[in-house]
Amino acid sequence: MTGIITRFAPSPTGYLHIGHAASAHHVWDYAGRHGGTALLRIEDIDQTRCRPEYTQAIYEDLGWLGFSWPLPVRVQSKCMRQYETVIQHLAGHGFAYRCFRTRAEIKDLMMQSGATRPAYIGRPLPAAEERDRLARGDVYAWRLNLQEIRSELGKVWDDLAFAVDRGGGLATVKADPFLHGDIVIARKDTPVAYHLAASYDDHIQGVTHIVRGTDLADAPHIQRVLQVLMGWKQPVYVHHDLVLDEAGKRLSKMAKSASLRDLRRYGHRPMDIWQRLSLQ
């Protein structure tokens, strides 16, 4: 594939709703207007919530809406060894460390410190203490070591930036990795976390433009670090508005927003979805 490549990357943790239809439209429309290709990727790294029937429904819903995509579809759960290799590389160079603190402990720590942003910055344990905790079977998560990465990158860190297509040309945005802090890149119940898996996949699939909702507008601040550190390709970011319900709240699976599957059962047609979204 050559030219612009973008992707739609839903997680099969529930059935797609009308907000997903809007997001998919933005992805395929952007690719179409620029003579590019839109890929489909299944981001099913959370095996505690993802289910095969939701994955199958994604294919059915998108096909019903009229979208098509190149095969094979990249499915993250089938790529775990690739992510493990990246995590081992980061850990081996001191760019990731084992964090034994629980979410509750970190939350309390942040409150006690009076931090103005909910971003955690930690440090690896001394080697002897880490060995003892591992021997006891204590649970840990792998976290990105931003302090070590900043030291390694030097001036490159100060110049970190990413490009955003805002419709009237490209804008350069200075990256602030500390906005996210030492993000989790893997934990016991999730062998790889979102930022690492998505950034790696975008690189390996040759994605040039990432079209997604404004709820992820801050994601490039930390993903840019991974891209520079690992020598991965730098995409352009495009952010679209989210679909809101009558109360002005974002549609979501957690809020039990009406699924495309249900709308289809009730007799809705694809044109009804586009008309509702004013995208016909």
N, C-alpha and C positions, 0 to 999 in steps of 0.2 A: 504493500500500500504506500502511496505517495501523497503529498499534499497534506491538508488539514485532517487530523484524526482526533475525534473526541469520543466520549463514552458515556453511557448511562449505566450506573452501577448500583442497583437496588440491593437491599439486604432482605432475604426471605424470612423475616421474623413475623410476618403477617401478610395479609392480602393487600395488594396495591390499592390506593384510593385516588380520588380525582387530582390531588396534589401531585402524585407521581405521574399522572397523565400529562399534567402541565410541564413537569420537569422533563419528561421524555420528549415532549413537543419541542421544548427549547433546544435540547441536544440535537435532535434530528433536523430541526429547522436551521440551526447554525451550520451544521455540516452541509446541508443542501444548498444554502445560500453561498457557501464558499467552495462548492465543488469538492467537498471532503467526504470522509467516511465516519459513520457513527457506529461504535462498537457497543455490544452488550457485555457486561461483566456481572457475575453473581458474587456479591461480597457476603459470604456465609461463614466468616471466621468464628462467630459466636455460636458454637454448636449446642449451647444450652437453650437457645431460643429459636434457631433456624430449623426449619422443617422441610422435607422433600416436597410436600404438597404445596407449600408456598412458592418454592422454586418453579415447579411445574405451572403454577398459576401465573407467575410472571411471564413465562413464554406465551401462555394462552392470552393473557390480557393485552400484552403488547402486540401480538399478532392480530387480535380483534380490532385494535386501534389502527392497524394498517402499517405498523413499523416492521422493518426487516433489518437484518444484521448479518455480518460475515460469520462463518463458522470456522473452527469450533469456538464456542463461548468459553471465556476464561472463568473458571470456578475456583474461588480462593481456597476452599477446603481441600482441593486436590493439589495445592501448591505449597503445602506447609514446609516441606523440606527446603524449598528455596528461601522462604522467610527465615527458617532456622539458620541457614548459612549466613544470612545478613546479620542476624542477631549475634551469632558467634564471632563474626568479624568485628562488630562494634564493641563487644565485650572484650575481645582479645586485644584491642587497641586502647582500652580504657575509656571508650566513649559511651559505655553503658555499665551499670552496676546493679547488684542485687540490693533491693530495698525491702527490708523486713517490716517496715511500719505498715500498719493497717490504715484503711481509709479514715476510720474514726480517729486514730492517733494523729494523722496528718491534719485533719480538720481542726482538732484541738490545738495542735501546734501552731497552725496558721492564726487561729483566734487569739492565742496567747501573745503571739508576736505582733499583733495589730496590723498584719499585712493588708495592704490596700487592694491587692489583687489575689485571686485564689490559686496562684501558681506556686507550686512547691519546688524548692531548690534544696536538694539534699547532698549527700556525699557517701561514698562507699565505706563500709565498715573496715577496721583494721583486719588484716588477713587472718589472724588467729581467732578473732571473735567471729568472723564469718564462717570459718571452718567449724567452730563449736556449734553455731546455730544450724548449719547444714547437717551436722551429725545428729542434732536433736530432731531434725525433720521439720524445722520451722518453715512456714510458708513465706515466700517472697515473690516480688515482681521485678522484672527487669525494667529499669528506668534509664532514659537518655541522660548522660552526664554533661549538662550544658556548660558547666564551668571548665571542664577538661576540653570540651570541643572548642570553646571560645579561645582557650589558650593555644590550642593546636592551629586554629585557623588564623589567628592574629588579625592583620588588617582586613583580610577577606571577610571576617566576621563583621567588622564595622561597615563594610560595603554591601552586606546582604540585602537584596531587594528582589522584587518580583514584578512581573508585568500583568496589568489588568486591562482587558478590552471593555471600555465603557460606552462603546457605540460610536464615539467620535474620534477614535484613534486609541493608541496604547498609552496608558499612564504607568509610571514607575512608582511603586510603593516600597518604602524602606521597611525591611523586615524587622520585627521585634520578637525574637524567639522566646524571651523571658515572659512574654504574654501568656505562654503555655507552661513554662517551667520544665522540670524534668519529667516529661511525659512517660507514661507506661508504654513500653513497646511489646511486652509479653507478660502474661501471668499464668498461674496454674490452670484456671478454667478457660483461658483464651490464649492459645500458644503464640498468637501474634495479635497486636492491636492495630486499630484502624489506620493511624497516620503512616506507620511503616509499611503495612501491606498495600495501601492505596498508592503510596509514592513509588514503591517498587514496581507495582503492576503498571502504573502509568509509564514508567521508564521502559519496562520490558515490552510493552505493547506499542511503544512509539507514539503515545498520546501527545499531541502538540497543543491542544486547547481543552481545558477542563471547564465544562459548562455545568453549573450547579447553583443551588439556591443561596440566598444571602445568609442563611443560617450557618453556612460554612465559609463565610467571607474571611474569617480570621485564620482558617486552617493553613494558608500558604506561609504564615509567619514561622511555623515550626517545620513544615514540609520542606521549605527552602533549605533549612539546615541539613536535612537528610540528603537532599539532592546534591548539594555542594560537597558534603562529606564523602558521599559514595560515588561521586562522579556521574550522577544520573542526569538525564535530560531535564531541561527547565521548560515547563509548559507555560502557556499564557492562560490566565484565569478569566472566566466570564461568569458574572453572578446575576441571577434573575430573581425577581420578587417571588415571594411565597404566596400560595393560595390560602386565604383566610376564610373562616366560617362566618356565619351571621353575627357572631359576637366579637369578631375581629381577632379570633385566636387561630393559630396555625393548625391546619389539619394534621392528624397524626394517627398512627396505628394504636398508640396508647389511649387516645381519646375515643377510640372506637368509631372513627370517621367511616362513613359509608364506603364500602369497597367497590371497586370496579366490577368485581365478580357479582356482587349483589345487584348493582345497577343493571348489569347485563340480564340477570334473571328477571328483573322487574320490567324488562322490555325496552330499556334504553338502547339507543344506537350510538355508534361512534360520533355521528354528527351532533347528537344531543350533548355529548360530553364537551365537544369543541364549542358549541354554542353557549353552553353554561360558562365556559372559561373565556368566552369572547375571542376564540382562536380560530373560528371557522373561516 
